[in-house]
Amino acid sequence: MNKKLLQLSLLASLAFTSCQKDDNPEVTQKTSIFKTTNSASELGSKVDFKETGVIGISSPDANRGAEAAWIFGIEQIAFLQPPSINGVELRATHVDVKGDYAYVSYNKEGATYLGGIDIVDISDQYHPKLTSRMTTESADINSLYIDENDNLIFTGAINEGGNGSRTLLGYVAVSNGEFASEWQMDQGYSGNAGVHVLNVKSGNRDYTAFVSGDNGIIGAYDHYTSYLPGELRSFKRLELGDLRYAAAHEDYLAVLSGTEGLLKTNLLTGLEVVASIPTEPLTAESKRTIAWYGENIFVSEGAKGVGVYNFDAGSKIATLPLKMHPDAEIISDDDRVTNAVSTDNKYVYMANGGAGLDILILNENLEITHEGIAEIAGSANFVEAKGEFIYMATGTGLRILRILDSEETAVADSFLDCASYDEYAGDKNLTVPSSAEVSYSGLLNLKHLNVEGILNLCGDMNIEKSAKIGSFGTLNMNGNFYFGNEKHDENLVINSGSTFKIAGKMTIYGDLYIESGGVLEFVGDDSEIYVSGEVKIKSGGEVIGTYEDLNNKFE
């Protein structure tokens, strides 16, 4: 047994430090309630690639002009089907990522206690694999994180426990994409459910912090960052009402409470509340999250969108309103709610229920400079951004998405005159007539492309539905080319007498056809190509230059 996990399970025998009264969790080892499988034949079918590829993205401004040129697109990598227990499908509640693996927790809303945890191998971005799955008929799993020693820490609610104390905190070791130790669980903490657990680094110490819901607590384990396994130092707690979520920043833990508002606690001084801000009223039992953005805190606030708060100012300083793209179908007010918010690098992601996933870039004054809504069917219930990947929970599973950021696309050594090209700010259907030559820079988010003349591009091109280079047409590119979506039966066609010349990466979700007299030419030594379907090159068609075949389709 992993020594660290053993010591954590002995939590109840340690002396607690408490801001108020002590909890007395019952330390248990209930391996029987957690059922796991690593069967490749059983789990392989749970990753769905039917909608893999370029996702359309719309501006919420129907009158979008040239000043709003795109600098990002979005791609779906895969769809993860949730666990099903006795015919009841669960819903994804949280995601954490470390190295080559993503860890996903599940529950079932309402009075039913059903839960699960998935481990997904994401080392190959084109072919993520579900490697291990746990299910339980006795507990909801609401949140998790993976620590630096590959121990998976999770929280939720168990169907045992009186006096409203159903909160659980569990531990299991993982290795190479599989659960690798006995399952351990502490239960009996105050609160009806553990709603969030996270790692917090503060000073020279590491903390496992968690919050439990109604009549619950903020709790934190405390140990040195350079500890030997098992050197657990203490447990700290603070009682608060209606806790929803927590987020760490430097030595502080921000906590959202439905009754107390937004609180800033100092872990170094025993969870002392050092600042507080009243927030908008929160709907009872609704999912709400918070995220730090610099020195500001973003709060998902239902129909009001995202509130931006600052502890130094002591108040809300801005609002990011909930929006829908102009062509969206009318949905009920109850389904237009910002359920969650996540931030990563320069992006802000809003999971807006039936209104979908809204992606924003803000300037230093918190003003929106770029905004796009992903054209994805279904409700956006939760979102977590981890680097370039975005994990979005829907009512039917988890979408693994990737942001396509072309702002830093390298064009310094281009064979094109990139410095002279203007950014593209046209509509989503681009046709270049046979008598025309046009040149653009930046990002093109398109539905359809038809090149009969000459198109020069320095930047990236994302095409959702159809692309054709007509007879004697020419497409010259320095950048990344993403085309197609597996739900559409579309293919890239390079016709007789036409040329596609590229220095960069080509990703094609569908087939590639090169007709007789058609030419695909790679420039330089660093080009790559991935084709999910077939490559069909007729006699007289050519592929020239140096390139890496990422899917072995040109053999």
N, C-alpha and C positions, 0 to 999 in steps of 0.2 A: 504493500500500500504506500502511496506517496506520503512522505512524512509531513509535508506542509499541510496536506488535506487532513491528516490525522490530528495535527495540532489545532487546525481550525475547528474541527468537530469537537474539540475539548473546550470550546469557548465558555461553556457554562461553568466550568470549574475554575475559571480565572477570576480575579478581582476586577469588577467593573468600575469604571469611572463614569459618573452619570450627572447630567445637568438636572435631572429630577429623580424619580424613583427608578430602580433597576428592573429590567426585564429578567425573566427566568426561563429562557427557552429550553424546551425539552430536546436533548441531543439524541438523535435517532440515526439509525443506519438502515434505510428501507430500500434495499436494492430491488425488492419484489415489485414495487409500484412503478419502477422505471423499466420499460421494455425496450431493448435496442435491437437494431438489425444493421448489418454491414453487407447484406446480400446485393451484389451488383445487378443480378437479374431482377430483383424486386425494386431496387431504387433507380435503376437506369431509366425507366419509363417516366419517372417523376420530373425530369427536366425536359421542357418543351421548347422546341426551336421553330415552331410554326409561324411566329411573328418576328423572328430575328431579322435585324436589318435596320435601315434608315427609318426613323420615325418623323413624321411631319411635325412641323413646329409653326405656330401662328402667333402673330403679334396681337395683343388685346386691343390695339389701336387700329381700327378699320382704315384710318387715313394715314397709315405709316408712310413716311416720306424718305427722301434720300439721306437725311441726317441720321436715320435709324438703321444703318446697314448692319447686317448680322455679323457677329463674331463668334457664335457658337451654334452647334447643332446637337442632335441627340440620336443615339443608336441603341436598339434593344439587343442585348447579348443573349438572354434566355428568359424563360418563364419557369418558375419553380412551383410545382403543384404542392399544396399543403398536405399535411397528414390528414387521414380520415380515420375516425374511431367509431366503430359500430354504425357506419354510414353517415356520420356527422363530420363535415369538413371543418377544420380549424382555421384560424386566421393568424397571419404573421403579426407579431407585436414588437419585435426589436431585432436589430442586426448589429453584430460587431465583426471586425475583420482584423486578422493578423497574418502577415505573410501570404501564403498561398491559399488560405482558407477563410471562408465566411461562416459565421455562426448565427443561426436564425432561431428565435423563440416563437412559440405559438400558444394561443389559448382559445377558448370559446366564450363569447360574451353571454351574459345572463347568469342564471343560478347554477348552470352546469359546470362542473370542474373537469375539464379536459385540457391536456397540454402536450407540448412536444418541443424538441430541439433538433435542428438539422445541422450537419456539417457539410459544406459545399467546397469542393476543390475548384478554385478559380485560377489556377496557375496557367491554364490555356484559355485565353479570353474568348476564343471561338467555341470551346467545348467544355464549359463548366460541368462538373459531375457531382452528384449527390453521393457522398461516400458513407455516411452514417446517419441514422435517424433514431431518436428516442420518442416514445409516446407514453402517456400515462392517463389513466382514467380517474386519477385521484387528485389532480392539481392543475391549476392554470400556471403557465410559465409566461411571465409578463416582461421580463428584461434579463439581459445577460451581458457579461463581458469576459474576455480572455486575458489572463494576466501574463506577465513576462516569463513565467515558468510553465506556460501552457496548461494552466488550471482554468477550467471554465466555471465561473461563478454565476449563479442564476437566482432569481427571486420570483415570487408569485404568491399563490394562495392555495391552501390545501383544504380538502373537504372534512378535515377533523379540526377540533379545537373549539373551545367554548369562549364565552364572554367577548366575542368579536375579535379574537386573537387567532387569525388563520394565516398570518404571514409566515412564509417559509424563506429560508436562505439555504441554497444547496451548492455542492461542490463536486466536481468530477475532473480527473486528469484527462487530457486528450493527447494523442500522438499519431502523426501521419494520417490525419483525417478520420480517426476513430476514437471513441470513448475508451479510455485505457486504465480505468481503476473502478473500484466499487463506488457507487453513488452514496453520497452523504448529505444529510439534511438536518438543519436546526429549525425547529418550529416553536411557536408560542410567543413570538414577538407581538407587541401591540399593533393593532390595525387589522382591517379585514383582508388586506392583500398587500404584498410587496409590489410596488408599481415601477420601481427603477433601481438598478444597481450599476455602479460605475467605479472605475479606478481613479483615484485622485492623488497626485503628487504634490506634496506641500512641504516646504523646507527640505530637510534631509530624510523625509519619511514618505512612505507609501500608505495609502488608505484604501480599504474597500468600503465605500459609502453606499448606503441604500436608504430609500424612503418607502414607508408603507402608507396606505391610503387613509380612509376615514378612521378617526380616533387613533392615528398612527404616530410614527416617530421618524426622525432623521437619526440614523445610526452609522457608526464608523468604526471599523477595526483599524488599529494603528500598529505599524511595524516599520523598522528601518528599511530603507531601500537596499542596503547591502547586507541584509540579514542572512544568516544561515537558516535553512528550512526549519520552520516551527517557532522562530523567535517572535511570537505574537505579543504585543505589548499591553494593549488595553482595549476596552470598548467604550465608546462615548455615545450618548443618546440625548435627544431633545424632543419632547412631545409637542406636536403641532396637529392642527386639524386639517382634514381634506387635502392631503398632499398629492401632487400630481407628477412632478418630475424634478430632476436636479441636473445641474451642469457645473463643471469645475473650470476654474481659471486661476492660475498662480496659487496663492494660499487660501483661496476662497471657494466656497461651494454655494452657488445660487440655487434656491429652492422655490418652487411655485406651490402656493397653498390657495385653495379655493376660499378660505376664510381670512387668511392673514395677508394675502397678496404675494409680492415678490420679496424674498428675504435673502440677505447676504450674510453667510456665516463664516467664521474664521476657524478653520480646523486646528490651527496651532494653539488656540485658546479654548479648546473644548467645546466647539460648535457654538461659540458666542455669536449672537445676532448683532452684527455691527451696522446694518442698514436695512431699511425696509421701504417699499413703495406700494401704495395701493394699486391694484390692477382692475381691469374690467371684470364684472361678475362672470363666473364660470358656470356653465351648465352642469348640473349634478351628474356625476359618474361619467362625464365625457372625457375622451382622450385628449390631453393637451401636453405639449412639450415646450421646452425652452432651449436656447442655444446662445452661447456667447458669440459676439461679432466685434472684435476689438475689445473696447471697454464697455460696450453696450450689450444688453440682453434682449434677445428677440423672444416673444411669447406668442404662441398660437392662440387666437382668441375667437374661434368659431366664425360667426358671420361677419365679424369686424376685421377679419384678416389677421395680420401680424402686428402686434404692438411692439414698439422699440422703446426700451427703458434704459435709463442711465442712473446708477446709484449715486454718483457725484451730484447730478442735478436733482436727484430725489423725486423724479417724476417721469411720466411718459414724454418722450421728445419727438416721436414721429409715429406714423401708421403706414403700413404697407397694405393697401386695400386688397380684398379678394376680387379677382377679375376672371372673366371668361373670354375665350376668343370669339370674334364676331359671328362666326358661323355655327356656334354650338347650339344644340337643341336646348329648349327651355327645360330647366329642372326645378324641383321644388326648393323652397327656401331652406327646408330642413336638411337638404343634401348639399347646400352651398355653405360649407363650413371649413375653415382652416383647422384641420385636425393636428397637424404637426409642422414643425419648421426645422430645417437643418442648414448649417453653413459649413463651407469648406473652401479654403483659398478665397477667391473673389466672388464665389457664387452663393446665392441664397435660394433655397428650395422650399416651396410652400405646397404641402399636400392638402388640396382644397376639396376633398370629398368628390361629389359628382362634377365639380367644376374642374377637376383634373390637377395636373402637376404644373405649377408656375415656376419658372426659372428666371432669376433676376441678377443683374449686376448693379451695384450701387457705387456712387462716388464718395469722396470723403465727407460730403455733407449729407449723406444718406439719401441722396436723390437717385432715382432710377435712371440709369443711362442705357440699359438694354434689358429687354424683357421678352420672353417667349413662353407659350403654353404648349406643352407636348400634346399631340393629337393621339391620345391613348384612350381607348374605350374602358369603362369601368371607373370605380371610385378610388380616389387616392386617399388611403386611410392613414398611412404612415410613410415617412421618408427619412432615410439616413444616407448622408453623403460620406464616402470614404475615398479620398483622392479623386481620380477621374471616374470612379464608379458610383452609381446611385442605386440604392435599393428601395423600391417603392412597393409597399404592401397594398393590395387591393382586396376586395371581398372574396376573390377566388384564388389568390395566391400571391407570389412575390415576383415582381419584375426586376431583373438585373439590367440596368441601363448604363450607358457610358456617355459622358459629356464629350463632344467633339469641339475642341477649342482650337481655332485657327489663328489666334492672335499672334502666336510666336512661330508660325510656320516659316521655316528657313528658306529664304529665296536669294541669299547673297550670291550664290554661284549659279544662278539661273542662266539658262540659255535664252531667256526672254528679257525684254527691257522693262523689268518690273517697276522701276521707279516712276515710269511715265503713266502707269495705269491708275485709273480712278476706281474707287470701291463700287461694287455692284449694289444697286438699290432698286432693282426692278421687281416684277412680280414673280410668281412661282413657276410660270411656264415660259421657258426661254427658247426662242427659235432664231437662229442666225441664217438669214437668206443666202442663197448661193452667190449673190453679188456683193456680200458684205464681209468686212473684217472688223471684229470688235474685240476689245481688250479690257480686262477687269482685274482688280486685286481684291483681297479679302475673302469672305465666305459667301458661297451661293447655296441657299437652301431652296431646292427646287422640287416640284412634282414631276415635271416633264422637261426633257432637253432634246432638241432637234438641231443638229449642226449641219447645214448645207453649205455654208461658206467657211470662214475661218474664225475660230474662237481661241483667244489667248487668255490664260488665267494664271496669276500668281496668287496662290492661296489654296483654299480647300473647296470642294464641291460635294454636296450631299444631295442625292437625287432619290426620291422615294419610289417613283412608279415606272417611268420609261426613259430610255436614253438611246438615241440613234445618231450615228455619224453617217450622213448620207453620201451618196456617190460623189467623190471628189471634194468632200468636206474635210476640214482639218481641225483637230482639237489639240492645242499645245498647252501643257500644264506643268507648273512647278508647284508641287504641294500634294495634298492627299485627296483621293477620289473615292467616295463611298456611294455605292449604288445598290438600290433594290431592297426589297423586304420579302421574306419567304411567304407572306400571305398573298402576294401578288404574283401572277404568272408572267413576269417580265424579264427580259434579257438584254444585255448590252450587245448591240450589233455594230460592227465596223464594216461598212459596205465596200464594194468594189471601187478601187481608186481612191479610197479615203485613208486618212492617217490619224492615229491617236498617239501623240508623242508626249511622254511624261517623265519627269524626274521627281520621284516620290513614291507613295504607296497607293496601290489600287485594291479596294475591297469590293467584291461583287457578290451579292446575295442573289444567285440565279445562274444562268448560263452565259458564257461568252462566245459569240459567233464572230469569226473573222472570215469574210467572204474572199473569193479569189480576187487578188489585186489589192486587198485591204492590208494595212500595216499597223501593227502595234510595236512602237519603238520605245525602249527604256534608255534614258540618258544618265550618264554617270555610273557610279559603282554601288549606290546605296538603295536602289529601287527594290520594291517588294510587291508581290501580288498574291491575293487570296481570292479563290473562286469557290463558292460553296457547291455550285452545280457542275455542269460539264463544260469543257473547253472544246469547241468544234472549229477546226481550222481547215477550210477547203483548200484544194490544190491551188497553188498560186498565192495563198494568203501567207503572211509573214509575221513572225515575232522576232525582233532583233534587239541587240543590246544586252547588258548585264542586269540580271534581276534574281531575287530569291523567290522561289516558288513555295509559298507557305503551306500549301495544301496538296502538293505533289500532283497537280493536274496537267502539267506540261510535259510529262515524261513520254 
